[in-house]
Amino acid sequence: MSGPFQTFDDTSAGGPRTARLDALRDEIKKRGAHGFVVPRADEHQCEYAPACAERLAWLTGFTGSAGTAVVLAEAAALFTDGRYTLQAPMQVDVSDFEIVNIAETRLADWIARRLPAGAKLGFDPWLHTAEETERLRVAVRKAGGDLVAFDDNPVDAIWTDRPAPPSAPVVTHPEEFAGESAQDKLARIREALACAGCDALVVSDPHNLAWAFNIRGGDVSHTPITLGYALLPSEGRPTLFLAGEKVAGEAARHLEALADRAEPSALAQALATLGQSGARVRVDRATGAEALRALVADAGGEADVGDDPVTLMKAVKNAVEIEGARAAHRRDGVAVARFLAWFDREAPAGALTEIDAVEALERRRAETNALADISFPTISGAGPNGAIVHYRVSRATNRRIAPGELFLIDSGGQYRDGTTDITRTLVVGDPTPQMRDRYTRVLRGHIAISRAVFPKGVTGAQIDAFARAPLWEAGLDYDHGTGHGVGSFLSVHEGPQRIAKLGHTALEPGMILSNEPGYYKTGAYGIRIENLIIVEEREIPGAERSMRGFETLTLAPYDARLIDKSLLTPEEIMWIDAYHARVFEEISPALDEGTRDWLTKATAPL
């Protein structure tokens, strides 16, 4: 594969939104309903959906990764979270859609208030999980209405130039990167099914499909997955439901040894047949569509809505994947150091733009000759754009990086041996005292997570406050989680592990997470500092419990010009100096002389 891997087109533009909203209302009315729910989701609940599934963006203009629209005859609303407080009003016509923060008003409460008694609210059962559907059903009942599953999506009926489904070829992911054969993985999955008392598992998450069968693909942006399903019985051969045009050559031979193959259209009948036999079929609570549950249950089977056991297996990296992650981060660290040195040389002149920075960093990653893709569209925010948590620069918003400003750049690479994700906040010229104060508080929270030691069984929710405490001391906070799980040449946002208020999965050795506290001053600047970390066992003399800690994978210096030493403890200063010494030791041998000189200064002891 070769770049560039991102463009700067304004994807929120393109078409009269009000006319689309009116057309959708007409289509809903034809079906005898009063409203319809439009989630930002595809049939697999993927973070990066294929273009043909971007119904929410087509209808509203909103391009965030999390959102849901409810369209009623007389009202419409877009629901999203705190990450998109600034972005949503910029992209969506507020005369068409009320923008609702789910932290303040739940979608179910809004429906319960706004849906008229006796009205029918339509939904697409392929785009909602079983649990989401039940919440919708409760809200609609509260309003005195009926929730109705539509056989086909009314948005598709009016989206006349809707893109075709993707059909990228399946490729194998060899054991030299996977660290375990697909046969052994499938055996482990069968054991988990037997323990759960299930007769079969529907693998609806394409990331789990990729992991279980040691395959990768290219059906969505920035995440090497193929869209499809698998039906894995507790005994016997699995069936893969993948479009035939995707499977050929080496991939076909690899999969033929593992499973039967059928077209995706055959899945419904296969589930109905299982249901007719009275089988108990596990449907993933996180990614399994309500349609999957209904196909089993309506045929007489038991749809067991619960956790796909693959999700947790995938989260715990094996020794080969861990060493691959270290190698990927060393390689990525070299590219990032070359970028940072370039930025320090060029930015003071005041001519660089946000897009210039994105292109320069991607170019340096590509020069490793190992980059398969970026892991997500680079967030490149100068000044006030840095305060937009998930800002995506376009040619329309591209801003010059001016002296006296902070610049936030959040980026990552997809390498066959690992996935990277790093954020650095940089200053051009001299920072203000407030900038240094805020940066240092964010850095202190970042260090607190890095240094955390905790007993076996502790979850991300239990340590999330470590990162926030230095900000809380000043009456500050941030409206996103502190850390997300990361895959191995898979999704840069991988569950179930996370460091967040709702991160309730125990942190186990081998799990990779991000560590990224932040601070955002609307209209002025944003600060975020992010490394990837991996959970490891910790030996503590005299310990009475099995303990855990973190190894930092990311290798890049912090901007010392933004650090206020007076706010740091001696232990925090020692940690920064030790980290910087390690960065220099691990990546300097691969740098040119000019970049090595820059890194010598950037990693000098505080």
VENSULJO-V212418 format. One record per helix or strand of 3 or more residues. SS is the DSSP state (H for helix, E for strand). FROM is the first residue (numbers start at 1). TO is the last residue. If there is no record, write none. Layout:
BEGIN
ss = {SS & SS}
from = {FROM & FROM}
to = {TO & TO}
END
This chain:
BEGIN
ss = {H & E & H & H & E & E & H & E & H & E & H & E & H & H & H & E & H & E & E & H & H & E & H & E & H & E & H & H & H & E & E & H & E & E & E & H & H & E & E & E & E & E & E & E & H & H & H & H}
from = {17 & 35 & 51 & 55 & 68 & 76 & 82 & 98 & 107 & 120 & 130 & 146 & 154 & 175 & 182 & 200 & 206 & 229 & 238 & 244 & 249 & 259 & 264 & 280 & 290 & 302 & 309 & 319 & 354 & 371 & 379 & 383 & 406 & 413 & 422 & 433 & 460 & 483 & 494 & 511 & 518 & 525 & 530 & 547 & 560 & 565 & 570 & 593}
to = {30 & 39 & 53 & 60 & 72 & 80 & 91 & 101 & 114 & 124 & 142 & 150 & 158 & 178 & 196 & 203 & 213 & 233 & 241 & 246 & 256 & 262 & 276 & 284 & 298 & 306 & 315 & 349 & 366 & 374 & 382 & 387 & 411 & 415 & 427 & 450 & 472 & 485 & 499 & 515 & 521 & 528 & 538 & 552 & 562 & 567 & 590 & 602}
END
